[in-house]
């Protein structure tokens, strides 16, 4: 059995370890970042401040002030909960943007970040509703 870091979410059965496990640090950081992005503050019982809660922003007016609020929340939460990550860039796309070609109710967030200990750049892309 090879070394594993943590179970991969969502859980899937695996013949080697009962469940599929993450074996690479880059994948572990990506999973942790995704959990931070999708968790609504108050959902995590032992830390009610944890989470960005992207879904909370889905039905707000699509305007630049919304994007700056989301960016600020991402920055604040990453500094607190993922100090080994440095945000490089945050981009938004939505169906309300003219000529985007996206469904009207879609909000897409793309975060480029550096995993400091690995000196590696990665990208987190989340579309709501969706993935």
Phi and psi in radians as a Rosetta constraint file:
Dihedral C 1 N 2 CA 2 C 2 CIRCULARHARMONIC -1.468 0.35
Dihedral N 2 CA 2 C 2 N 3 CIRCULARHARMONIC 2.802 0.35
Dihedral C 2 N 3 CA 3 C 3 CIRCULARHARMONIC -1.150 0.35
Dihedral N 3 CA 3 C 3 N 4 CIRCULARHARMONIC 2.409 0.35
Dihedral C 3 N 4 CA 4 C 4 CIRCULARHARMONIC -2.194 0.35
Dihedral N 4 CA 4 C 4 N 5 CIRCULARHARMONIC 2.740 0.35
Dihedral C 4 N 5 CA 5 C 5 CIRCULARHARMONIC -1.716 0.35
Dihedral N 5 CA 5 C 5 N 6 CIRCULARHARMONIC -0.792 0.35
Dihedral C 5 N 6 CA 6 C 6 CIRCULARHARMONIC -2.953 0.35
Dihedral N 6 CA 6 C 6 N 7 CIRCULARHARMONIC 2.812 0.35
Dihedral C 6 N 7 CA 7 C 7 CIRCULARHARMONIC -1.129 0.35
Dihedral N 7 CA 7 C 7 N 8 CIRCULARHARMONIC 2.527 0.35
Dihedral C 7 N 8 CA 8 C 8 CIRCULARHARMONIC -1.467 0.35
Dihedral N 8 CA 8 C 8 N 9 CIRCULARHARMONIC 2.365 0.35
Dihedral C 8 N 9 CA 9 C 9 CIRCULARHARMONIC -1.844 0.35
Dihedral N 9 CA 9 C 9 N 10 CIRCULARHARMONIC 2.459 0.35
Dihedral C 9 N 10 CA 10 C 10 CIRCULARHARMONIC -1.186 0.35
Dihedral N 10 CA 10 C 10 N 11 CIRCULARHARMONIC 2.721 0.35
Dihedral C 10 N 11 CA 11 C 11 CIRCULARHARMONIC -1.160 0.35
Dihedral N 11 CA 11 C 11 N 12 CIRCULARHARMONIC 2.359 0.35
Dihedral C 11 N 12 CA 12 C 12 CIRCULARHARMONIC -2.353 0.35
Dihedral N 12 CA 12 C 12 N 13 CIRCULARHARMONIC 2.435 0.35
Dihedral C 12 N 13 CA 13 C 13 CIRCULARHARMONIC -1.098 0.35
Dihedral N 13 CA 13 C 13 N 14 CIRCULARHARMONIC 2.536 0.35
Dihedral C 13 N 14 CA 14 C 14 CIRCULARHARMONIC -2.494 0.35
Dihedral N 14 CA 14 C 14 N 15 CIRCULARHARMONIC 2.423 0.35
Dihedral C 14 N 15 CA 15 C 15 CIRCULARHARMONIC -1.301 0.35
Dihedral N 15 CA 15 C 15 N 16 CIRCULARHARMONIC -0.472 0.35
Dihedral C 15 N 16 CA 16 C 16 CIRCULARHARMONIC -1.405 0.35
Dihedral N 16 CA 16 C 16 N 17 CIRCULARHARMONIC -0.716 0.35
Dihedral C 16 N 17 CA 17 C 17 CIRCULARHARMONIC -2.204 0.35
Dihedral N 17 CA 17 C 17 N 18 CIRCULARHARMONIC 0.301 0.35
Dihedral C 17 N 18 CA 18 C 18 CIRCULARHARMONIC 1.298 0.35
Dihedral N 18 CA 18 C 18 N 19 CIRCULARHARMONIC -0.773 0.35
Dihedral C 18 N 19 CA 19 C 19 CIRCULARHARMONIC -2.314 0.35
Dihedral N 19 CA 19 C 19 N 20 CIRCULARHARMONIC 2.692 0.35
Dihedral C 19 N 20 CA 20 C 20 CIRCULARHARMONIC -1.115 0.35
Dihedral N 20 CA 20 C 20 N 21 CIRCULARHARMONIC 2.368 0.35
Dihedral C 20 N 21 CA 21 C 21 CIRCULARHARMONIC -2.080 0.35
Dihedral N 21 CA 21 C 21 N 22 CIRCULARHARMONIC 2.689 0.35
Dihedral C 21 N 22 CA 22 C 22 CIRCULARHARMONIC -1.485 0.35
Dihedral N 22 CA 22 C 22 N 23 CIRCULARHARMONIC 2.317 0.35
Dihedral C 22 N 23 CA 23 C 23 CIRCULARHARMONIC -2.031 0.35
Dihedral N 23 CA 23 C 23 N 24 CIRCULARHARMONIC -0.162 0.35
Dihedral C 23 N 24 CA 24 C 24 CIRCULARHARMONIC -2.062 0.35
Dihedral N 24 CA 24 C 24 N 25 CIRCULARHARMONIC 2.441 0.35
Dihedral C 24 N 25 CA 25 C 25 CIRCULARHARMONIC -1.125 0.35
Dihedral N 25 CA 25 C 25 N 26 CIRCULARHARMONIC -0.624 0.35
Dihedral C 25 N 26 CA 26 C 26 CIRCULARHARMONIC -1.076 0.35
Dihedral N 26 CA 26 C 26 N 27 CIRCULARHARMONIC -0.737 0.35
Dihedral C 26 N 27 CA 27 C 27 CIRCULARHARMONIC -1.180 0.35
Dihedral N 27 CA 27 C 27 N 28 CIRCULARHARMONIC -0.630 0.35
Dihedral C 27 N 28 CA 28 C 28 CIRCULARHARMONIC -1.125 0.35
Dihedral N 28 CA 28 C 28 N 29 CIRCULARHARMONIC -0.753 0.35
Dihedral C 28 N 29 CA 29 C 29 CIRCULARHARMONIC -1.097 0.35
Dihedral N 29 CA 29 C 29 N 30 CIRCULARHARMONIC -0.740 0.35
Dihedral C 29 N 30 CA 30 C 30 CIRCULARHARMONIC -1.062 0.35
Dihedral N 30 CA 30 C 30 N 31 CIRCULARHARMONIC -0.753 0.35
Dihedral C 30 N 31 CA 31 C 31 CIRCULARHARMONIC -1.130 0.35
Dihedral N 31 CA 31 C 31 N 32 CIRCULARHARMONIC -0.769 0.35
Dihedral C 31 N 32 CA 32 C 32 CIRCULARHARMONIC -1.082 0.35
Dihedral N 32 CA 32 C 32 N 33 CIRCULARHARMONIC -0.714 0.35
Dihedral C 32 N 33 CA 33 C 33 CIRCULARHARMONIC -1.135 0.35
Dihedral N 33 CA 33 C 33 N 34 CIRCULARHARMONIC -0.761 0.35
Dihedral C 33 N 34 CA 34 C 34 CIRCULARHARMONIC -1.088 0.35
Dihedral N 34 CA 34 C 34 N 35 CIRCULARHARMONIC -0.730 0.35
Dihedral C 34 N 35 CA 35 C 35 CIRCULARHARMONIC -1.089 0.35
Dihedral N 35 CA 35 C 35 N 36 CIRCULARHARMONIC -0.705 0.35
Dihedral C 35 N 36 CA 36 C 36 CIRCULARHARMONIC -1.111 0.35
Dihedral N 36 CA 36 C 36 N 37 CIRCULARHARMONIC -0.742 0.35
Dihedral C 36 N 37 CA 37 C 37 CIRCULARHARMONIC -1.156 0.35
Dihedral N 37 CA 37 C 37 N 38 CIRCULARHARMONIC -0.687 0.35
Dihedral C 37 N 38 CA 38 C 38 CIRCULARHARMONIC -1.633 0.35
Dihedral N 38 CA 38 C 38 N 39 CIRCULARHARMONIC -0.320 0.35
Dihedral C 38 N 39 CA 39 C 39 CIRCULARHARMONIC -1.284 0.35
Dihedral N 39 CA 39 C 39 N 40 CIRCULARHARMONIC 2.272 0.35
Dihedral C 39 N 40 CA 40 C 40 CIRCULARHARMONIC -1.486 0.35
Dihedral N 40 CA 40 C 40 N 41 CIRCULARHARMONIC 2.276 0.35
Dihedral C 40 N 41 CA 41 C 41 CIRCULARHARMONIC -0.894 0.35
Dihedral N 41 CA 41 C 41 N 42 CIRCULARHARMONIC 2.301 0.35
Dihedral C 41 N 42 CA 42 C 42 CIRCULARHARMONIC 1.809 0.35
Dihedral N 42 CA 42 C 42 N 43 CIRCULARHARMONIC -0.328 0.35
Dihedral C 42 N 43 CA 43 C 43 CIRCULARHARMONIC -1.259 0.35
Dihedral N 43 CA 43 C 43 N 44 CIRCULARHARMONIC -0.634 0.35
Dihedral C 43 N 44 CA 44 C 44 CIRCULARHARMONIC -1.476 0.35
Dihedral N 44 CA 44 C 44 N 45 CIRCULARHARMONIC 1.937 0.35
Dihedral C 44 N 45 CA 45 C 45 CIRCULARHARMONIC -1.002 0.35
Dihedral N 45 CA 45 C 45 N 46 CIRCULARHARMONIC -0.713 0.35
Dihedral C 45 N 46 CA 46 C 46 CIRCULARHARMONIC -1.526 0.35
Dihedral N 46 CA 46 C 46 N 47 CIRCULARHARMONIC -0.134 0.35
Dihedral C 46 N 47 CA 47 C 47 CIRCULARHARMONIC -2.584 0.35
Dihedral N 47 CA 47 C 47 N 48 CIRCULARHARMONIC 1.583 0.35
Dihedral C 47 N 48 CA 48 C 48 CIRCULARHARMONIC -1.222 0.35
Dihedral N 48 CA 48 C 48 N 49 CIRCULARHARMONIC -0.256 0.35
Dihedral C 48 N 49 CA 49 C 49 CIRCULARHARMONIC -1.534 0.35
Dihedral N 49 CA 49 C 49 N 50 CIRCULARHARMONIC -0.265 0.35
Dihedral C 49 N 50 CA 50 C 50 CIRCULARHARMONIC -1.096 0.35
Dihedral N 50 CA 50 C 50 N 51 CIRCULARHARMONIC 2.290 0.35
Dihedral C 50 N 51 CA 51 C 51 CIRCULARHARMONIC 2.032 0.35
Dihedral N 51 CA 51 C 51 N 52 CIRCULARHARMONIC 2.593 0.35
Dihedral C 51 N 52 CA 52 C 52 CIRCULARHARMONIC -1.639 0.35
Dihedral N 52 CA 52 C 52 N 53 CIRCULARHARMONIC -0.656 0.35
Dihedral C 52 N 53 CA 53 C 53 CIRCULARHARMONIC 1.171 0.35
Dihedral N 53 CA 53 C 53 N 54 CIRCULARHARMONIC 0.967 0.35
Dihedral C 53 N 54 CA 54 C 54 CIRCULARHARMONIC -0.926 0.35
Dihedral N 54 CA 54 C 54 N 55 CIRCULARHARMONIC -0.590 0.35
Dihedral C 54 N 55 CA 55 C 55 CIRCULARHARMONIC -1.056 0.35
Dihedral N 55 CA 55 C 55 N 56 CIRCULARHARMONIC -0.496 0.35
Dihedral C 55 N 56 CA 56 C 56 CIRCULARHARMONIC -1.110 0.35
Dihedral N 56 CA 56 C 56 N 57 CIRCULARHARMONIC -0.435 0.35
Dihedral C 56 N 57 CA 57 C 57 CIRCULARHARMONIC -1.598 0.35
Dihedral N 57 CA 57 C 57 N 58 CIRCULARHARMONIC -0.129 0.35
Dihedral C 57 N 58 CA 58 C 58 CIRCULARHARMONIC -1.053 0.35
Dihedral N 58 CA 58 C 58 N 59 CIRCULARHARMONIC -0.641 0.35
Dihedral C 58 N 59 CA 59 C 59 CIRCULARHARMONIC -1.810 0.35
Dihedral N 59 CA 59 C 59 N 60 CIRCULARHARMONIC 0.311 0.35
Dihedral C 59 N 60 CA 60 C 60 CIRCULARHARMONIC -1.554 0.35
Dihedral N 60 CA 60 C 60 N 61 CIRCULARHARMONIC 2.848 0.35
Dihedral C 60 N 61 CA 61 C 61 CIRCULARHARMONIC -1.043 0.35
Dihedral N 61 CA 61 C 61 N 62 CIRCULARHARMONIC 2.300 0.35
Dihedral C 61 N 62 CA 62 C 62 CIRCULARHARMONIC -1.391 0.35
Dihedral N 62 CA 62 C 62 N 63 CIRCULARHARMONIC 1.705 0.35
Dihedral C 62 N 63 CA 63 C 63 CIRCULARHARMONIC -2.632 0.35
Dihedral N 63 CA 63 C 63 N 64 CIRCULARHARMONIC 2.857 0.35
Dihedral C 63 N 64 CA 64 C 64 CIRCULARHARMONIC -0.970 0.35
Dihedral N 64 CA 64 C 64 N 65 CIRCULARHARMONIC -0.582 0.35
Dihedral C 64 N 65 CA 65 C 65 CIRCULARHARMONIC -1.137 0.35
Dihedral N 65 CA 65 C 65 N 66 CIRCULARHARMONIC -0.555 0.35
Dihedral C 65 N 66 CA 66 C 66 CIRCULARHARMONIC -1.122 0.35
Dihedral N 66 CA 66 C 66 N 67 CIRCULARHARMONIC -0.788 0.35
Dihedral C 66 N 67 CA 67 C 67 CIRCULARHARMONIC -1.111 0.35
Dihedral N 67 CA 67 C 67 N 68 CIRCULARHARMONIC -0.673 0.35
Dihedral C 67 N 68 CA 68 C 68 CIRCULARHARMONIC -1.201 0.35
Dihedral N 68 CA 68 C 68 N 69 CIRCULARHARMONIC -0.609 0.35
Dihedral C 68 N 69 CA 69 C 69 CIRCULARHARMONIC -1.152 0.35
Dihedral N 69 CA 69 C 69 N 70 CIRCULARHARMONIC -0.743 0.35
Dihedral C 69 N 70 CA 70 C 70 CIRCULARHARMONIC -1.135 0.35
Dihedral N 70 CA 70 C 70 N 71 CIRCULARHARMONIC -0.797 0.35
Dihedral C 70 N 71 CA 71 C 71 CIRCULARHARMONIC -1.032 0.35
Dihedral N 71 CA 71 C 71 N 72 CIRCULARHARMONIC -0.745 0.35
Dihedral C 71 N 72 CA 72 C 72 CIRCULARHARMONIC -1.115 0.35
Dihedral N 72 CA 72 C 72 N 73 CIRCULARHARMONIC -0.721 0.35
Dihedral C 72 N 73 CA 73 C 73 CIRCULARHARMONIC -1.156 0.35
Dihedral N 73 CA 73 C 73 N 74 CIRCULARHARMONIC -0.713 0.35
Dihedral C 73 N 74 CA 74 C 74 CIRCULARHARMONIC -1.052 0.35
Dihedral N 74 CA 74 C 74 N 75 CIRCULARHARMONIC -0.850 0.35
Dihedral C 74 N 75 CA 75 C 75 CIRCULARHARMONIC -1.053 0.35
Dihedral N 75 CA 75 C 75 N 76 CIRCULARHARMONIC -0.817 0.35
Dihedral C 75 N 76 CA 76 C 76 CIRCULARHARMONIC -1.087 0.35
Dihedral N 76 CA 76 C 76 N 77 CIRCULARHARMONIC -0.812 0.35
Dihedral C 76 N 77 CA 77 C 77 CIRCULARHARMONIC -1.213 0.35
Dihedral N 77 CA 77 C 77 N 78 CIRCULARHARMONIC -0.672 0.35
Dihedral C 77 N 78 CA 78 C 78 CIRCULARHARMONIC -1.131 0.35
Dihedral N 78 CA 78 C 78 N 79 CIRCULARHARMONIC -0.744 0.35
Dihedral C 78 N 79 CA 79 C 79 CIRCULARHARMONIC -1.074 0.35
Dihedral N 79 CA 79 C 79 N 80 CIRCULARHARMONIC -0.637 0.35
Dihedral C 79 N 80 CA 80 C 80 CIRCULARHARMONIC -1.395 0.35
Dihedral N 80 CA 80 C 80 N 81 CIRCULARHARMONIC -0.792 0.35
Dihedral C 80 N 81 CA 81 C 81 CIRCULARHARMONIC -1.840 0.35
Dihedral N 81 CA 81 C 81 N 82 CIRCULARHARMONIC -0.363 0.35
Dihedral C 81 N 82 CA 82 C 82 CIRCULARHARMONIC -2.266 0.35
Dihedral N 82 CA 82 C 82 N 83 CIRCULARHARMONIC 1.104 0.35
Dihedral C 82 N 83 CA 83 C 83 CIRCULARHARMONIC -1.129 0.35
Dihedral N 83 CA 83 C 83 N 84 CIRCULARHARMONIC -0.211 0.35
Dihedral C 83 N 84 CA 84 C 84 CIRCULARHARMONIC -1.519 0.35
Dihedral N 84 CA 84 C 84 N 85 CIRCULARHARMONIC 0.083 0.35
Dihedral C 84 N 85 CA 85 C 85 CIRCULARHARMONIC -2.028 0.35
Dihedral N 85 CA 85 C 85 N 86 CIRCULARHARMONIC 2.411 0.35
Dihedral C 85 N 86 CA 86 C 86 CIRCULARHARMONIC -2.097 0.35
Dihedral N 86 CA 86 C 86 N 87 CIRCULARHARMONIC 2.155 0.35
Dihedral C 86 N 87 CA 87 C 87 CIRCULARHARMONIC -1.294 0.35
Dihedral N 87 CA 87 C 87 N 88 CIRCULARHARMONIC 2.263 0.35
Dihedral C 87 N 88 CA 88 C 88 CIRCULARHARMONIC -1.719 0.35
Dihedral N 88 CA 88 C 88 N 89 CIRCULARHARMONIC -0.802 0.35
Dihedral C 88 N 89 CA 89 C 89 CIRCULARHARMONIC -2.771 0.35
Dihedral N 89 CA 89 C 89 N 90 CIRCULARHARMONIC 2.540 0.35
Dihedral C 89 N 90 CA 90 C 90 CIRCULARHARMONIC -2.225 0.35
Dihedral N 90 CA 90 C 90 N 91 CIRCULARHARMONIC 2.200 0.35
Dihedral C 90 N 91 CA 91 C 91 CIRCULARHARMONIC -2.167 0.35
Dihedral N 91 CA 91 C 91 N 92 CIRCULARHARMONIC 2.589 0.35
Dihedral C 91 N 92 CA 92 C 92 CIRCULARHARMONIC -2.181 0.35
Dihedral N 92 CA 92 C 92 N 93 CIRCULARHARMONIC 2.589 0.35
Dihedral C 92 N 93 CA 93 C 93 CIRCULARHARMONIC -2.541 0.35
Dihedral N 93 CA 93 C 93 N 94 CIRCULARHARMONIC 2.469 0.35
Dihedral C 93 N 94 CA 94 C 94 CIRCULARHARMONIC -2.549 0.35
Dihedral N 94 CA 94 C 94 N 95 CIRCULARHARMONIC 2.877 0.35
Dihedral C 94 N 95 CA 95 C 95 CIRCULARHARMONIC -1.190 0.35
Dihedral N 95 CA 95 C 95 N 96 CIRCULARHARMONIC -0.315 0.35
Dihedral C 95 N 96 CA 96 C 96 CIRCULARHARMONIC -1.372 0.35
Dihedral N 96 CA 96 C 96 N 97 CIRCULARHARMONIC -0.242 0.35
Dihedral C 96 N 97 CA 97 C 97 CIRCULARHARMONIC -1.318 0.35
Dihedral N 97 CA 97 C 97 N 98 CIRCULARHARMONIC 2.200 0.35
Dihedral C 97 N 98 CA 98 C 98 CIRCULARHARMONIC -0.994 0.35
Dihedral N 98 CA 98 C 98 N 99 CIRCULARHARMONIC 2.439 0.35
Dihedral C 98 N 99 CA 99 C 99 CIRCULARHARMONIC 1.073 0.35
Dihedral N 99 CA 99 C 99 N 100 CIRCULARHARMONIC 0.393 0.35
Dihedral C 99 N 100 CA 100 C 100 CIRCULARHARMONIC -1.343 0.35
Dihedral N 100 CA 100 C 100 N 101 CIRCULARHARMONIC -0.454 0.35
Dihedral C 100 N 101 CA 101 C 101 CIRCULARHARMONIC 1.320 0.35
Dihedral N 101 CA 101 C 101 N 102 CIRCULARHARMONIC 0.124 0.35
Dihedral C 101 N 102 CA 102 C 102 CIRCULARHARMONIC -1.701 0.35
Dihedral N 102 CA 102 C 102 N 103 CIRCULARHARMONIC 2.713 0.35
Dihedral C 102 N 103 CA 103 C 103 CIRCULARHARMONIC -1.019 0.35
Dihedral N 103 CA 103 C 103 N 104 CIRCULARHARMONIC 2.593 0.35
Dihedral C 103 N 104 CA 104 C 104 CIRCULARHARMONIC -1.005 0.35
Dihedral N 104 CA 104 C 104 N 105 CIRCULARHARMONIC -0.621 0.35
Dihedral C 104 N 105 CA 105 C 105 CIRCULARHARMONIC -1.638 0.35
Dihedral N 105 CA 105 C 105 N 106 CIRCULARHARMONIC 0.374 0.35
Dihedral C 105 N 106 CA 106 C 106 CIRCULARHARMONIC -1.803 0.35
Dihedral N 106 CA 106 C 106 N 107 CIRCULARHARMONIC 2.370 0.35
Dihedral C 106 N 107 CA 107 C 107 CIRCULARHARMONIC -2.158 0.35
Dihedral N 107 CA 107 C 107 N 108 CIRCULARHARMONIC 2.124 0.35
Dihedral C 107 N 108 CA 108 C 108 CIRCULARHARMONIC -1.987 0.35
Dihedral N 108 CA 108 C 108 N 109 CIRCULARHARMONIC 2.305 0.35
Dihedral C 108 N 109 CA 109 C 109 CIRCULARHARMONIC -2.126 0.35
Dihedral N 109 CA 109 C 109 N 110 CIRCULARHARMONIC 2.287 0.35
Dihedral C 109 N 110 CA 110 C 110 CIRCULARHARMONIC -2.156 0.35
Dihedral N 110 CA 110 C 110 N 111 CIRCULARHARMONIC 2.080 0.35
Dihedral C 110 N 111 CA 111 C 111 CIRCULARHARMONIC -2.045 0.35
Dihedral N 111 CA 111 C 111 N 112 CIRCULARHARMONIC 2.115 0.35
Dihedral C 111 N 112 CA 112 C 112 CIRCULARHARMONIC -1.704 0.35
Dihedral N 112 CA 112 C 112 N 113 CIRCULARHARMONIC 2.317 0.35
Dihedral C 112 N 113 CA 113 C 113 CIRCULARHARMONIC -2.550 0.35
Dihedral N 113 CA 113 C 113 N 114 CIRCULARHARMONIC 2.815 0.35
Dihedral C 113 N 114 CA 114 C 114 CIRCULARHARMONIC -1.918 0.35
Dihedral N 114 CA 114 C 114 N 115 CIRCULARHARMONIC 2.316 0.35
Dihedral C 114 N 115 CA 115 C 115 CIRCULARHARMONIC -1.578 0.35
Dihedral N 115 CA 115 C 115 N 116 CIRCULARHARMONIC 1.760 0.35
Dihedral C 115 N 116 CA 116 C 116 CIRCULARHARMONIC -0.953 0.35
Dihedral N 116 CA 116 C 116 N 117 CIRCULARHARMONIC -0.882 0.35
Dihedral C 116 N 117 CA 117 C 117 CIRCULARHARMONIC -1.099 0.35
Dihedral N 117 CA 117 C 117 N 118 CIRCULARHARMONIC -0.487 0.35
Dihedral C 117 N 118 CA 118 C 118 CIRCULARHARMONIC -1.648 0.35
Dihedral N 118 CA 118 C 118 N 119 CIRCULARHARMONIC -0.198 0.35
Dihedral C 118 N 119 CA 119 C 119 CIRCULARHARMONIC 0.893 0.35
Dihedral N 119 CA 119 C 119 N 120 CIRCULARHARMONIC 0.857 0.35
Dihedral C 119 N 120 CA 120 C 120 CIRCULARHARMONIC -2.222 0.35
Dihedral N 120 CA 120 C 120 N 121 CIRCULARHARMONIC 2.432 0.35
Dihedral C 120 N 121 CA 121 C 121 CIRCULARHARMONIC -1.669 0.35
Dihedral N 121 CA 121 C 121 N 122 CIRCULARHARMONIC 2.430 0.35
Dihedral C 121 N 122 CA 122 C 122 CIRCULARHARMONIC -2.455 0.35
Dihedral N 122 CA 122 C 122 N 123 CIRCULARHARMONIC 2.939 0.35
Dihedral C 122 N 123 CA 123 C 123 CIRCULARHARMONIC -2.295 0.35
Dihedral N 123 CA 123 C 123 N 124 CIRCULARHARMONIC 2.349 0.35
Dihedral C 123 N 124 CA 124 C 124 CIRCULARHARMONIC -1.940 0.35
Dihedral N 124 CA 124 C 124 N 125 CIRCULARHARMONIC 2.134 0.35
Dihedral C 124 N 125 CA 125 C 125 CIRCULARHARMONIC -2.118 0.35
Dihedral N 125 CA 125 C 125 N 126 CIRCULARHARMONIC 2.171 0.35
Dihedral C 125 N 126 CA 126 C 126 CIRCULARHARMONIC -2.301 0.35
Dihedral N 126 CA 126 C 126 N 127 CIRCULARHARMONIC 2.320 0.35
Dihedral C 126 N 127 CA 127 C 127 CIRCULARHARMONIC -2.048 0.35
Dihedral N 127 CA 127 C 127 N 128 CIRCULARHARMONIC 2.332 0.35
Dihedral C 127 N 128 CA 128 C 128 CIRCULARHARMONIC -2.149 0.35
Dihedral N 128 CA 128 C 128 N 129 CIRCULARHARMONIC 2.418 0.35
Dihedral C 128 N 129 CA 129 C 129 CIRCULARHARMONIC -1.235 0.35
Dihedral N 129 CA 129 C 129 N 130 CIRCULARHARMONIC 2.661 0.35
Dihedral C 129 N 130 CA 130 C 130 CIRCULARHARMONIC 2.660 0.35
Dihedral N 130 CA 130 C 130 N 131 CIRCULARHARMONIC -2.517 0.35
